Amino acid sequence: MRRMTYMIASTIDGRITGPDNDNPDFFLHEGDHGDFLRAEFPEVLPTHVRPMFGLDGVPNKHFDTVLQGRGSWDIGMREGITNAYQHLRSIVFTRSIAESPDPTVEFVANDPLERVRELKREPGAGIWLCGGGTLATALRPEIDELIIKLHPVVAGAGIAMFDGDFAPEEFALAEAKPFESGVVHLTYRKR
């Protein structure tokens, strides 16, 4: 069975973007953490920036499918990008848009949990949940792994990694990888 990983950049106070759900410019873009990310997880870089890093045509290592909520997808749409991850199977969960403007992006309006359970039963590589907080909350029962790219920033407000009701759930720390930049990659697996 395929595994779903919620891999997300976060501030120390658990924010994944600003209050207006804009493309966050408070995350560190330069530093040794970026080199690691490009080498180990090339598929998480958007298609349009991959050539700038010599990753055009580099095969995916961990994931072949990316899941986004409408808010995460809208960040790219505001820049005119209908599919930021053309090198992955792209699925967007939304009830407010009936049809995808891009034939390479599947829009899903029904229960996200059921759709993810179907995806997990299909053959293939891992499934990457890239955001946002509301979708992560809805899919939390199916999240097998969390990879938090923790940046040395406090935002004070914004969209949280999980945005829902109080429901504690334990994960076990599998790896902590600190970088000189101050970023720490934390990998947790569901207990």
C-alpha positions as CSV (number, residue, x, y, z in Angstrom):
1,M,0.0,0.0,0.0
2,R,1.2,3.5,-0.8
3,R,2.2,5.9,1.9
4,M,1.0,9.5,2.2
5,T,3.5,12.1,3.5
6,Y,2.5,15.6,4.6
7,M,5.7,17.4,3.7
8,I,5.5,21.1,4.5
9,A,7.6,24.2,5.3
10,S,6.6,25.6,8.7
11,T,7.6,28.4,11.0
12,I,8.5,27.6,14.6
13,D,5.0,28.6,15.6
14,G,3.4,26.2,13.0
15,R,2.5,28.6,10.2
16,I,2.7,27.4,6.6
17,T,1.8,30.7,5.0
18,G,0.6,34.2,5.9
19,P,-2.9,35.2,6.9
20,D,-3.8,36.0,3.3
21,N,-2.7,32.6,2.0
22,D,0.0,34.2,-0.1
23,N,3.2,32.7,-1.3
24,P,5.3,33.1,1.9
25,D,8.5,35.0,1.5
26,F,9.5,34.5,5.1
27,F,11.0,31.0,4.5
28,L,14.7,30.8,3.9
29,H,15.4,30.1,0.2
30,E,19.2,30.1,0.4
31,G,21.4,27.7,2.5
32,D,22.5,24.1,2.9
33,H,18.9,22.9,3.6
34,G,18.0,23.8,0.0
35,D,20.9,21.7,-1.4
36,F,19.6,18.7,0.6
37,L,16.0,19.2,-0.5
38,R,17.0,19.4,-4.2
39,A,19.1,16.3,-4.0
40,E,16.8,14.2,-1.9
41,F,13.4,15.4,-2.9
42,P,13.7,16.9,-6.4
43,E,10.0,16.3,-7.1
44,V,8.8,18.8,-4.5
45,L,10.3,21.7,-6.6
46,P,7.7,23.2,-8.9
47,T,8.2,22.3,-12.6
48,H,8.9,25.8,-13.7
49,V,11.9,26.2,-11.4
50,R,13.4,22.8,-11.9
51,P,15.5,23.8,-14.9
52,M,17.1,26.7,-12.8
53,F,18.5,24.0,-10.5
54,G,19.6,21.5,-13.1
55,L,16.6,19.2,-12.3
56,D,14.8,19.2,-15.6
57,G,14.2,15.6,-16.4
58,V,15.5,14.3,-13.0
59,P,13.3,11.4,-11.9
60,N,11.1,11.6,-8.9
61,K,12.6,9.8,-5.9
62,H,9.7,9.5,-3.4
63,F,6.4,10.7,-4.8
64,D,4.5,10.4,-8.0
65,T,1.3,12.1,-6.8
66,V,0.8,15.5,-5.2
67,L,-2.4,16.6,-3.3
68,Q,-3.4,20.2,-2.7
69,G,-6.3,22.0,-1.3
70,R,-7.9,24.9,-3.2
71,G,-6.0,27.5,-1.2
72,S,-2.6,26.0,-2.0
73,W,-3.5,25.6,-5.7
74,D,-4.6,29.2,-5.8
75,I,-1.1,30.4,-4.8
76,G,0.1,29.2,-8.2
77,M,-3.0,30.3,-10.0
78,R,-2.4,33.9,-8.9
79,E,0.9,33.6,-10.8
80,G,-0.8,32.1,-13.9
81,I,0.4,28.6,-13.1
82,T,-2.4,26.0,-13.4
83,N,-0.2,23.1,-12.6
84,A,2.9,23.8,-10.6
85,Y,3.8,20.1,-10.5
86,Q,3.5,18.8,-14.1
87,H,6.1,16.1,-13.3
88,L,3.6,14.6,-10.8
89,R,0.0,13.4,-10.9
90,S,-1.7,16.5,-9.5
91,I,-5.0,16.4,-7.6
92,V,-6.7,19.4,-6.1
93,F,-9.6,19.1,-3.6
94,T,-12.2,21.8,-4.1
95,R,-15.9,22.1,-3.9
96,S,-16.0,25.6,-5.3
97,I,-14.7,24.9,-8.8
98,A,-16.5,22.2,-10.8
99,E,-14.0,21.6,-13.6
100,S,-10.2,22.0,-13.8
101,P,-8.9,24.6,-16.1
102,D,-5.9,22.3,-16.8
103,P,-6.3,18.8,-18.2
104,T,-3.2,17.7,-16.2
105,V,-4.9,18.6,-12.9
106,E,-7.6,16.4,-11.4
107,F,-10.2,18.3,-9.4
108,V,-12.0,16.3,-6.7
109,A,-15.2,17.6,-5.0
110,N,-16.2,14.5,-3.0
111,D,-14.8,13.2,0.3
112,P,-11.0,13.6,0.3
113,L,-10.5,10.7,2.8
114,E,-12.2,8.3,0.5
115,R,-10.2,9.5,-2.6
116,V,-6.9,9.2,-0.7
117,R,-7.9,5.7,0.4
118,E,-8.5,4.8,-3.2
119,L,-5.1,6.3,-4.2
120,K,-3.3,4.4,-1.5
121,R,-4.7,1.1,-2.9
122,E,-3.4,1.9,-6.4
123,P,0.2,0.8,-7.4
124,G,2.8,3.6,-7.5
125,A,5.2,5.6,-5.4
126,G,4.4,7.8,-2.4
127,I,1.7,10.4,-2.2
128,W,2.7,14.0,-1.2
129,L,0.3,16.2,0.6
130,C,1.7,19.6,0.0
131,G,-1.0,21.7,1.7
132,G,-3.0,23.3,3.1
133,G,-4.0,23.2,6.7
134,T,-7.7,22.5,6.2
135,L,-7.0,19.7,3.8
136,A,-4.3,18.2,6.1
137,T,-6.8,18.2,9.0
138,A,-9.4,16.4,6.8
139,L,-6.8,13.8,5.7
140,R,-5.0,13.4,9.0
141,P,-6.4,9.8,9.6
142,E,-4.5,8.8,6.4
143,I,-1.2,10.7,7.0
144,D,1.5,8.1,7.5
145,E,4.4,10.5,7.7
146,L,5.1,14.1,8.5
147,I,8.2,15.8,7.1
148,I,8.3,19.3,8.6
149,K,10.9,21.7,7.1
150,L,11.1,23.8,10.2
151,H,12.4,27.3,9.5
152,P,13.9,29.6,12.2
153,V,11.1,32.1,11.9
154,V,8.1,33.1,14.1
155,A,5.2,34.4,12.0
156,G,2.7,35.3,14.8
157,A,-0.3,34.6,12.5
158,G,-1.2,32.8,9.3
159,I,-2.4,29.5,8.1
160,A,-1.6,26.6,10.5
161,M,-0.1,23.2,9.5
162,F,-3.4,21.7,10.7
163,D,-6.5,23.8,11.0
164,G,-9.3,22.0,12.8
165,D,-10.7,20.7,16.0
166,F,-8.6,19.7,19.0
167,A,-7.8,16.0,18.5
168,P,-4.3,15.0,19.7
169,E,-2.5,12.2,17.8
170,E,1.0,10.8,18.4
171,F,3.7,10.5,15.9
172,A,7.2,9.1,16.5
173,L,10.3,11.0,15.6
174,A,12.1,9.0,12.9
175,E,14.8,11.6,11.9
176,A,16.0,15.1,12.8
177,K,18.3,16.7,10.3
178,P,19.6,20.2,11.3
179,F,21.3,22.5,8.8
180,E,23.7,25.4,9.3
181,S,21.0,27.7,7.8
182,G,19.0,27.1,11.0
183,V,16.4,25.0,9.2
184,V,15.7,21.6,10.7
185,H,14.0,18.7,8.7
186,L,11.9,16.7,11.1
187,T,10.5,13.3,10.0
188,Y,7.7,11.8,12.0
189,R,5.8,8.5,11.5
190,K,2.4,7.7,12.7
191,R,2.5,5.4,15.8
